[in-house]
Amino acid sequence: MTGTTDPSLVTRAAAPEMTVAQIAELAGVSVPTVSRVINGRSDVAPRTRAKVEEVISRHGFRRLKKPAGRSALVELVFHELAGAYAMEIIKGVERVADQNGLAVVLSEMHGHTPGRGWIEGVLARRPIGVIAVFSGLTPQQSDQIRSRDIPFVLLDPTGDPGHQFPSVGAANWSGGFSATRHLLELGHRRIATITGPHRMLSSRARLDGYRAAMDAAGTPVTPDLIYEGTFQTEDGLTHGRTLLALADRPTAVFTHNDLQALGLYRAAAEAGLRIPDDLSVVGFDDLPLTGWITPPLTTVRQPLTEMAASAADLAITLGRGETPQHHRLELATELIVRGSTTPFGAP
């Protein structure tokens, strides 16, 4: 795109309205160059782009009104686009998008922060809104998203989202508490847990719930029964092998997601242990596969599809310039008892 954009496109916060030409003058570049940066065009030198973005950030520019011709798209961004977890999220977003006559664009970050190419693509596509799963933005990217008035919703955020962006999550603390309390009520006391990364809010909350349940039961929490993982199947296999090789091995394990529980099933089989006779296991998520493995997995249901649908509703509402009922949503979790847990010492 060349030429100028609507002079009312951006304005300086709490100051007289400013034009694209004024942005160009401050940055020392041409008006068409500013237009290309604003609209996410890739044909701008990195140094020049940085100068324009710095001016926008420093002076608090924002869009005065929604741009015409916004694409009928919802952008769904994953840290890792693989497995049943991602499919449940996609189902929820696609359901709401379809109801609103919108398409869904999927992106994978291959890391925890989107790269520059991703942000430029979003600005060029001009979606109704962006939903980021298990991820966050750099301060610069946050400024770029805000300056273009593109709604950005965090789904299952890695850290405390605060009030900068709307967010949708689950009751992770109560999920961790109910999983551990279930094992305690079955008479288990040597209860291990395999967590997700400590930097992730959901993992810390589940671990805090585990600790609280143990404390409420007067059962000591020992460091040798807590292992940090990455929410991958390999966590359950690797850490499971270590836990089950202990002289005083655990009689039950709470894993922070169902994939880790699958790995733990293999570790138990390698050790010649039977689930649940020799080892009780509780997972987290309630992915569809948990009802098909042997024995079916006791797990904490995290309503992933409903969470994704709520995030899509939130993004679309904001994209239409409407005010949502809630800025931050937390959906309830539920313990689903199946065949992988049994009372301690049961014959």
N, C-alpha and C positions, 0 to 999 in steps of 0.2 A: 504494500500500500504506500502510495506517495501522496504528497500534498499535505494540507493541514487537516486537523480534526476539528470538531465542533469547539469553538472557544469556551463553551460552558462545560467542557468535559471534566476539567479539574479545577480545584479552587484551593486556596490556602486557608487552613483551619483558623477560625476566629480572625479573619483578615479579609480585605476587599477581594472580590473575585479576580482570579488570575487566569491568563490565557496560556495556551501551549507556546505561544511566541515568547512569553515571559520566562517560561521554563527553559526554552532554548537559549535565551540570552544569559540566564544565570549559569547554565551548563557550558556555554561557549560552543554550542553546536547548532545545526540547522533545525528549522521547524519540522521538516520531513523526518529527520532523525529522531526527534522526540516522539513523533507519531508512531514510528516503527517500534520504539522501545515500549511505549504504552500498550501497543497492541500485540506484543510478544513476537515480533518478527525476528528471525534469526540473522538477518543480513546487517548486523551492527557489530562493530569491533568490540571485543570484551571491555577494553579500557573506556571506550565511549559510552557503552551501556552502563558501566559502573558510575560514570560521572553523572549521567541523567538520573539514575536510581538514587544516587546520593543526594541530589537536589530535591527529588520528590520526598525522600525520607527526612531530610533536614528541615524542610519547610512545611511538613505536614500536609502535603497535597492529598486530596481525595477526590473521587468522582462526585460531581454535583448531582448527577442523575444516572439511572441505569442506561447503559448504552443500547442503541437500537441494534436489532439483529442478533441478540444473544442466542447462541445455539441451543437446540432442544436436547441438551446432554446433561447427564450427571457423571462426574468424574469420580471413580472409585480407585483409590490408591492403596496398594498392599506393600507391606515390608517384604512378604514372600507369597507369591501367588501359586500356592500348591496345597493339596490335601483337602480333607473333608471340612476343616475349619473355614477355609476360604470359600468353599462351595456353599456353605450355609449362609455366609455373609452375602455372597452374590445373589442368592435366591431372594433374600429379604429386600435388597436394594432394587433388583429387577422387578419385583412384584409392585412396589410403589411407583417406580419409574413408568412401568407399563400403564398403570392406572392413570397416570398424568400425561400420557402421550410422549414420553421421553425415552431416549436411548441411554445406555450405560457404556462409558469408556473405561476400560481396565488398564491400570498401570502397575508395574512392579518396580520397586526401588532398589532391590539387591543390597539393601543397607537400611539404616534407620533414619536417614535424612535424604529427601529427594535432591537430586543434582540440579545444576543450573538448566540443563536441557529440558528437564521435566517442567520447571516453572515457566519456561518460555513456551512450551507446548500448551500449557493450561491457558496462558494469556492469549495465545493465538486461537485456541478452540472456543474460548468464551463460554464455558459451561454455565448452567443454571447454578450449580454449586459443586463443591469438592468434598468428598468424604475420605478421610485418611484413617486407615486401620493400623493400629499398633505402631504409630509413628508420630513424628512432630516436625516442626519447621525450624529453620534457622531464623534469627531475628530479621535478617535481610529479606528472606522469603515471606515472613509474616507481613512485613511492610509492603512488599509487592502485592500480596493478595489483598490486603486492606485497601491499598491505593486504587485498586481496580474494582472494588466493591464486589468481589467474588466470595460468596458465603463459603466458609471453611468449617467443617464439622469433624471433630475427633471421635472415632469409634474405638472403644477399648483402649484409651490413651495410655502411653507408656509412663507418663508422669502426671503430676497434678495439673490439670488443664487450667485451673484458676478461672478467671472470667474473661480471658482474652478471646477464646473461641468456645462456641457451644460444644457440648460433649455428651456422649451416650456410653454408659458402662453397665456393669453388673455388680451385684452385692457380693463382692469377692470375700470380704471379711466373714460375713455370715455363712458363706459357702464353705470356707475353710473350717469354721467353727463347727458346723453341722456334720461335716465329713469326719472330723476327729472325735466329736462327741459320740457319733454312731459307733465308732470302733471302741471307745471307752465303755459305752453301755453294753457292748458285747463281752466285756471283761478284759480287753487287751490293755496292757500298760506299756509294753515295749513297742511303741509306735514310732516308726520312722516317717520322714517326709522327703520327697524329691521336689525341689522348687524350680521356678523359672528364674531368669536373671534378676538379681536384687535391684537393679536400676528400674525395673518395671513395676509400676504401681500395683497392678493386679497381683503379681507374685508376692510383693511385700504384704499386701492385705491378706492373702490366703495364708501366708506364714504367720501373721499376727493372729488370725483366727485359730490356727492350729495351737499356737502358744497359749492363747486365752482358754481354750477348751482343756488343755492339759493342766493349766494352772487351776481352773475351776474344779477339776477332779482331784487336785492335790498330787498330781503325778509330775515328777521332775522331768524337765526337758534337757536331754543330754546332747552336746554338740556332735557326738559321733553318729547320731541318728538323723542329722540334717545335712543334705547334700544339694548344692546349687547346680541347676542344669540350664538348658536353653529352650525348653518346651519341645524337644525333639525325642523321637523314639529311642535314639541312642542313649539318652539320659537314663531311661529306665533299665536298659541293658547293662550299661557300664556301672552306674551307681548301684543297681540291683545286685550285680555280681559282688561288689564290695560289701554291701550290707549283709547279704546272705552268707558271706564267708566269715562273718564275725563269730567269735566264740559264743557270745551271748547275742545271737541274731534277733532282729525284730520279729514279732509275731504278726505284725500288720504294717502296711505302708500306705500313706496317703500321697498320691502323685498329683502334681499341680495341673496336669491335663491328661486326657485319655491316651494320647500318643505315648507318653512316658509309661503309662500302665501297660501298654502293649509290649514295650521293651522289657518291663519287669516280668511279664508272663514268661518270656523266653528265658530270662535269667533264672527264674524259679524252676523251669523245666530242666535247664542245664544242671541245676543243683539237686535234682531229684526230688523237688518239693511239689506238693499238689496244692492248687488254689481251689477252695479256701481251706482245706483240711489242715495244711501246714502253714499257710500264709494268707491272711485276708488283705484284699487290695481295694482301695477306693480311688477313682479318678476324678476328673473335673472336665466338664463341657457337655457331656452326653451326646457325643457324635453318633450318627446312625449306626456305625459299625459296632458300637458297644453292646448292642443287643444280639449280635451274631457271633461274637467270639465265645469260646468255651473256657470256663463258665462265663455267662453274661456278666458284664462289669457293673458293679455298684459305683455310681458316680454322682457328681453334683451337676444338675442341669443348669447350664448357662444359656439363656434364651437367645442364641446367636442370630437366628433369623428375625426375631422380633426386635432385637437391638439394631440390626441393620435397617429394618423397615423404619424404625423410629428416627434413625440418623438421616435416612433419605427424606422422610417427611419434614424434618427440621431444615435440611438444606434447601428443599424446594420452597418451603414457606418463606425462608429468608430471601431466596432468589427472586421471589415474586414481590419483594418489598413489604411483606406482611410481618407482623410481630408474633413469634411463636409463644405458646403458653408456657413453655419451660426452656431455660437456657442450658440446664444440666440435668440429665436423666440418669437414674440408676434403677435398673430392672432387677426384680427378685430372682434369686437362685433357689433351687429345690433339690433335696437329696432324693435320688432314685435308687432304691435298694433292689439289687438283683442277686445273682448267685456267687459273687466273688468274696462275700464276707460271711463269717459264721462266728458263733461264740467261741471265745478262747477255751481251749481244752475240750471242745466238743468231740465226741467219739466219731 
